[in-house]
Amino acid sequence: MNDYRFINIDQEPTDEQLEQLMHEVAVEAKERHDRAHAAYFAHIDQMIQAI
């Protein structure tokens, strides 16, 4: 989200800007969760194969 900069204290973000920001943060959080989840189970699989 490049349309709004939080360093501008003279202007409040619009509801649309906040909604877009929250959406982008949620998408990024899900992607990071999915990668961490996959890495965790890949590690577990490696440990099982080593036994």
C-alpha positions in Angstrom: 0.0 0.0 0.0 1.9 3.0 -1.3 -0.9 5.5 -1.4 -0.8 6.4 2.3 2.2 7.1 4.6 1.7 6.9 8.3 4.3 9.5 8.9 1.9 12.2 7.7 0.4 13.2 11.0 -1.7 16.0 9.4 -3.9 13.6 7.4 -5.9 10.7 8.7 -6.2 7.6 6.5 -9.5 7.0 4.8 -11.6 4.0 5.7 -10.8 2.5 2.3 -7.1 3.0 2.9 -7.3 1.3 6.3 -9.4 -1.5 4.8 -6.8 -2.1 2.1 -4.0 -2.0 4.6 -5.7 -4.5 6.8 -6.4 -6.8 3.9 -2.7 -6.7 2.7 -1.5 -7.4 6.2 -3.9 -10.3 6.6 -2.8 -11.8 3.2 0.9 -11.4 4.2 0.3 -13.0 7.6 -1.4 -16.0 6.0 1.4 -16.4 3.5 4.0 -16.3 6.2 1.9 -18.8 8.3 1.6 -21.2 5.4 5.3 -21.1 4.7 6.2 -21.7 8.4 3.6 -24.5 8.6 5.1 -26.2 5.5 8.7 -25.7 6.8 7.7 -27.2 10.1 6.2 -30.3 8.7 9.0 -30.7 6.2 11.4 -30.6 9.1 9.3 -33.3 10.9 9.4 -35.4 7.8 13.2 -35.1 7.6 13.4 -36.2 11.2 11.2 -39.2 10.6 13.3 -40.2 7.6 16.4 -40.0 9.7 15.1 -42.6 12.1 
